[in-house]
Amino acid sequence: MTNYFKVNNPATGKLISEVRVNTLDEIQQALENGHDSFKKWSKVNAHERSRLLRKWSDKIQEQKEEIAEVMTLENGKPLSESLGEVDYATSYIDWYAEEAKRIYGRTIPAATETKRIIVSREPIGLVAAITPWNFPAAMMTRKAAPALAAGCTFIVKPAEDTPLTTIKLVELAHEVGIPKDAIQYVIGDGKEVGELFTSSEFVRKITFTGSTPVGKALIKNSADTVKHVTMELGGHAPLIIAEDADLDVVVNQTIISKFRNAGQTCVCANRIIVHENVIEEFSAKLAAEVMKLKVGNGLEKDTQIGPVINEKGYTKIVEQIQDAVDKGAEVLVGNEYDANKEKGYFFVYPTVLKNVNEDMKIMQEETFGPVAPLISFKEIEDAVEIANSTPYGLAAYFFTNDYKTGTYLHEHLQFGIVGWNDGAPSGAHVPFGGMKESGIGREGGLEGIEPYLETKYLSIGNL
Ligand code: NAP
């Protein structure tokens, strides 16, 4: 029997499309095809791979408006953010189109006159990717672009909630001439497809963006066939505000970091740690700005906060707010909802909570929603302790104009991405990724192509 995934608009709950689910046999076949096509694609010269990637990027840009609309329909984010994500997604393709031409080897001086040693880099083979719903375009291209640039073939399983953007991007890759089997998508249940990917002898690498529990399962399941893994997992970012910080800058950057994509980003500020002498002033300024944010359907002009993705996400956010309020948190703004279970849409109004403490769930678990909890500190060492007291280590932010405080924070925060007076530090040219249980490996920048390459060394003797 043919199965379909229903794709609904999270702003209205209305059906926007039905996507056919691949059978397990079809997925096996796709893996075999990806493996077979590696023999050819890995031999396409780097300049040609680069040219094809540039054409893919240009094609996506030509259809930017249409792709952004699809993204808003399936994900709910405001159209302006979807347009921004298309640019962000193509920036990875552009970056790795260039890096394709810079995969250098080296020579090593031999220990005898009769030998020569050459080190070369080779693509690792078929790469299988699993991506989340919160950035349906960029989470795919920042894996596909370095994989294809390195000479690997690529297969992706998008999230069930947001498959349409991925399908469109893969179709455009084929349209510009990237071979059909060099980049493919499959549609299916996360667990089932994950098991096929991790157990397949054809797959040499798993790259995943999503939650930490799923990432751990994928790492375990990849062990039997000793696959390479890159894991971009959950986050619980602290944002520290020192006593001397410029509070207007902080308010602006906090809103960018916290409320983009309705707070459904892995790097968004989840724990706002404010010096006790400025918490009154800061919380009043932040609440005043948050109150102005416009909530609504992402397709409507001026919407700044869309719906949350689904009921599961909504329930988690509401429970965290309720738990905090029950334990003494003060609601400065928000804790309001527009949700309809029957129709299937869930809006959480942007919320600011004061008097938060570390016993509250919101300080312990990733939120993934538009809620800013504020906790105070006295000494900078205490702020660092609160910030590091989590198994996560993805992103951290701090605001200070004092170089000694800034240097101390930079050197003591256990996070892979650190923003100093900067709430939006990500980009195609920088290494994005987490420490501790936030992941393994980096995406973007020079580092982002490394995980798709093997090192081979040749020793020539008897010269
Ligand atoms: P998720 O539940 O882990 O889902 C992510 C992807 O994994 C989806 O494609 C999902 O498919 C699939 N999946 C689910 N269960 C699976 C299993 N047992 N085996 C294999 N694949 C499985 O995460 P999410 O709720 O969609 O996304 C939010 C999480 O992603 C957050 O924790 C966030 O911090 C993290 N994230 C991290 C980064 C980063 O760069 N570090 C970036 C963005 C998001 P289905 O949709 O079919 O279930």
Boltz pocket constraint, residues with backbone or C-beta under 6 A from the ligand:
constraints:
  - pocket:
      binder: B
      contacts: [[A, 130], [A, 131], [A, 132], [A, 133], [A, 134], [A, 135], [A, 157], [A, 158], [A, 159], [A, 160], [A, 161], [A, 188], [A, 189], [A, 190], [A, 191], [A, 192], [A, 193], [A, 194], [A, 195], [A, 209], [A, 210], [A, 211], [A, 212], [A, 214], [A, 215], [A, 217], [A, 218], [A, 231], [A, 232], [A, 233], [A, 234], [A, 235], [A, 265], [A, 266], [A, 267], [A, 366], [A, 394], [A, 433], [A, 434], [A, 438], [A, 439]]
      max_distance: 6.0
